[in-house]
Amino acid sequence: MGKHMAHYLLKKGYNLVVYNRTASKADDLVAAGAKFMSPKEIAEQSDYLFLMLGYPHDVEQMTIDPQEGILKHMKSGSYLIDHTTSKPGLAQKIYEEAKKVNVQSIDAPVSGGDTGARNGCLVVMVGGESEAVEHVRPLFDCFSAKVQ
């Protein structure tokens, strides 16, 4: 689903830097104009960092793990948007850790499946500070039919 969402952002003219554990799965995004980098490199340079991972433990490892977590590398004032269907307790934990490094954390799981992602008509269910959510809403609008 993340690949389809990324394609819509590219179509709207956004510059994207992407990562996938299986690099070849990002080949079509790179061919469409995205750059491929490591999670740490992406965190260090991005204003908005979107996650679409398989499981809550993947999210925890990618964001707040002492060795591998990217949160500590993110720029002050940037936004971490997690589209993974996860656990509310984990979203709260990430939010608290993000506040410590002046990063806005937005929990934004999506509904609509692969078909909704392919057609740009996902429903994004957002949790986060209202000002931060409104700031990133134009990005959500690129690949969703509804943000609630």
TIRO-452958 format. One record per residue (C-alpha): residue number from 1; y, x, z. Coordinates in steps of 0.1 Angstrom, whole numbers, plus 5000, padded with zeros to 4 digits. Last residue first. Layout:
TIRO-452958
NODE num    Y    X    Z
NODE NUM    Y    X    Z
...
This chain:
TIRO-452958
NODE num    Y    X    Z
NODE 148 5117 4890 5099
NODE 147 5121 4907 5065
NODE 146 5110 4887 5035
NODE 145 5102 4894 4998
NODE 144 5095 4930 5003
NODE 143 5096 4963 4983
NODE 142 5132 4971 4977
NODE 141 5144 4948 5004
NODE 140 5129 4971 5031
NODE 139 5153 4998 5019
NODE 138 5183 4975 5021
NODE 137 5172 4965 5056
NODE 136 5175 5001 5069
NODE 135 5209 4997 5086
NODE 134 5201 4961 5097
NODE 133 5171 4973 5116
NODE 132 5190 5001 5132
NODE 131 5217 4977 5144
NODE 130 5191 4953 5157
NODE 129 5173 4978 5178
NODE 128 5136 4978 5169
NODE 127 5108 4955 5158
NODE 126 5104 4943 5123
NODE 125 5078 4922 5106
NODE 124 5080 4931 5069
NODE 123 5066 4904 5045
NODE 122 5055 4920 5012
NODE 121 5066 4908 4978
NODE 120 5070 4940 4957
NODE 119 5042 4930 4934
NODE 118 5020 4961 4941
NODE 117 5027 4958 4979
NODE 116 5018 4921 4979
NODE 115 4986 4927 4960
NODE 114 4977 4956 4983
NODE 113 4980 4934 5014
NODE 112 5007 4908 5020
NODE 111 5018 4915 5055
NODE 110 5037 4945 5067
NODE 109 5041 4964 5100
NODE 108 5077 4974 5108
NODE 107 5081 4993 5141
NODE 106 5115 5010 5139
NODE 105 5123 5042 5158
NODE 104 5159 5055 5157
NODE 103 5160 5092 5163
NODE 102 5183 5108 5190
NODE 101 5156 5133 5202
NODE 100 5149 5115 5235
NODE  99 5153 5081 5218
NODE  98 5124 5090 5196
NODE  97 5101 5095 5226
NODE  96 5109 5061 5240
NODE  95 5104 5044 5206
NODE  94 5071 5062 5201
NODE  93 5059 5049 5234
NODE  92 5070 5014 5226
NODE  91 5052 5014 5192
NODE  90 5021 5027 5210
NODE  89 5022 4999 5235
NODE  88 5026 4974 5207
NODE  87 4994 4987 5190
NODE  86 4994 4994 5153
NODE  85 4996 4979 5118
NODE  84 5011 5008 5100
NODE  83 5046 5003 5086
NODE  82 5063 5029 5109
NODE  81 5099 5035 5102
NODE  80 5114 5067 5118
NODE  79 5152 5068 5112
NODE  78 5175 5098 5114
NODE  77 5204 5104 5138
NODE  76 5192 5138 5150
NODE  75 5170 5153 5123
NODE  74 5133 5151 5128
NODE  73 5112 5181 5139
NODE  72 5103 5168 5174
NODE  71 5092 5135 5158
NODE  70 5067 5153 5135
NODE  69 5038 5155 5158
NODE  68 5011 5181 5150
NODE  67 5008 5202 5182
NODE  66 5022 5180 5210
NODE  65 5011 5148 5192
NODE  64 5041 5124 5190
NODE  63 5044 5113 5154
NODE  62 5015 5122 5132
NODE  61 4989 5121 5160
NODE  60 5001 5088 5174
NODE  59 5003 5073 5139
NODE  58 4968 5085 5131
NODE  57 4955 5071 5164
NODE  56 4970 5038 5155
NODE  55 4950 5036 5123
NODE  54 4953 5040 5085
NODE  53 4988 5053 5080
NODE  52 5019 5039 5063
NODE  51 5048 5060 5077
NODE  50 5084 5060 5065
NODE  49 5108 5087 5073
NODE  48 5145 5080 5067
NODE  47 5172 5106 5069
NODE  46 5148 5133 5057
NODE  45 5151 5171 5059
NODE  44 5132 5183 5089
NODE  43 5107 5154 5089
NODE  42 5097 5160 5053
NODE  41 5091 5197 5059
NODE  40 5070 5188 5090
NODE  39 5050 5162 5071
NODE  38 5043 5188 5043
NODE  37 5059 5184 5009
NODE  36 5055 5166 4976
NODE  35 5086 5157 4956
NODE  34 5091 5122 4941
NODE  33 5101 5118 4904
NODE  32 5076 5094 4887
NODE  31 5051 5123 4881
NODE  30 5053 5130 4919
NODE  29 5045 5094 4926
NODE  28 5016 5095 4902
NODE  27 5003 5127 4918
NODE  26 5004 5113 4953
NODE  25 4967 5106 4956
NODE  24 4961 5141 4943
NODE  23 4974 5155 4976
NODE  22 4947 5139 4997
NODE  21 4963 5141 5032
NODE  20 4992 5123 5015
NODE  19 5029 5134 5017
NODE  18 5060 5122 4999
NODE  17 5096 5132 4993
NODE  16 5116 5105 4978
NODE  15 5151 5102 4962
NODE  14 5161 5066 4960
NODE  13 5169 5051 4926
NODE  12 5157 5016 4929
NODE  11 5126 5024 4909
NODE  10 5119 5052 4933
NODE   9 5120 5028 4963
NODE   8 5097 5004 4944
NODE   7 5072 5033 4937
NODE   6 5072 5042 4975
NODE   5 5061 5006 4984
NODE   4 5033 5009 4958
NODE   3 5022 5042 4973
NODE   2 5024 5028 5008
NODE   1 5000 5000 5000
